[in-house]
Amino acid sequence: MWKRLLIVSAVSAAMSSMALAAPLTVGFSQVGSESGWRAAETNVAKSEAEKRGITLKIADGQQKQENQIKAVRSFVAQGVDAIFIA
């Protein structure tokens, strides 16, 4: 619960401070979607991004660290404005 609140707060703070800037693209790399709380975390990220007009790119690592590393490298190569890792 606290982890989700912290993530939502961080996403909200980052998005709020840049609300007047050009449209943002954010990468969200999650190690997996094996549990209900991970699904909830993803849904909250989607909802908050949509509320703020932010393009959210989501990558599911499928429980493999190497997949998550590839996703983060891909986000960097794409030049996203921020990357959130969970």
C-alpha positions in Angstrom: 0.0 0.0 0.0 2.7 2.5 1.0 4.8 1.6 -2.1 1.8 2.3 -4.4 1.1 5.6 -2.6 4.7 6.6 -3.0 4.7 5.8 -6.7 1.4 7.6 -7.3 2.7 10.6 -5.4 6.0 10.6 -7.4 4.1 10.3 -10.7 1.6 13.0 -9.7 4.4 15.4 -8.5 6.4 14.9 -11.7 3.3 15.3 -13.9 2.0 18.3 -12.0 5.2 20.3 -12.1 5.4 19.8 -15.9 1.7 20.3 -16.6 2.3 23.6 -18.4 5.2 22.3 -20.5 5.0 20.4 -23.8 3.2 17.1 -23.8 5.1 14.5 -21.9 5.9 10.9 -22.6 6.6 8.6 -19.7 8.0 5.1 -19.7 6.7 2.7 -17.0 8.7 -0.5 -16.6 7.2 -3.1 -14.3 9.0 -6.4 -13.6 5.7 -8.3 -13.9 2.0 -8.4 -13.6 1.7 -11.5 -11.5 -0.4 -10.1 -8.7 -3.4 -7.9 -8.1 -1.5 -5.1 -6.6 0.8 -4.9 -9.7 -2.3 -4.7 -11.9 -3.7 -2.0 -9.6 -0.4 -0.1 -9.8 -0.5 -0.2 -13.6 -4.1 0.9 -13.7 -3.3 3.9 -11.4 -0.4 4.9 -13.6 -2.6 4.7 -16.7 -5.4 6.7 -15.0 -3.1 9.4 -13.7 -1.3 9.8 -17.1 -4.7 10.0 -18.9 -5.9 12.7 -16.5 -2.9 14.8 -17.3 -2.7 14.2 -21.0 0.5 12.3 -20.8 1.6 9.5 -23.1 2.4 6.5 -21.0 4.5 3.6 -22.5 4.2 0.5 -20.4 6.6 -2.5 -20.4 5.9 -5.7 -18.6 9.2 -7.5 -17.8 7.4 -10.9 -17.4 9.3 -11.6 -14.2 12.7 -11.4 -16.0 15.2 -8.7 -15.0 16.8 -8.7 -18.4 13.4 -7.8 -20.0 13.0 -4.9 -17.6 16.6 -3.7 -18.4 15.8 -3.9 -22.1 12.6 -1.9 -21.6 14.4 0.9 -19.7 17.1 1.0 -22.4 14.4 1.3 -25.0 12.7 4.1 -23.1 16.1 5.9 -23.0 16.6 5.4 -26.7 13.1 6.7 -27.4 13.9 9.9 -25.4 11.0 9.6 -23.0 10.7 12.5 -20.5 10.7 10.3 -17.4 11.0 6.6 -16.5 9.3 4.9 -13.6 10.5 1.5 -12.5 8.5 -0.9 -10.4 
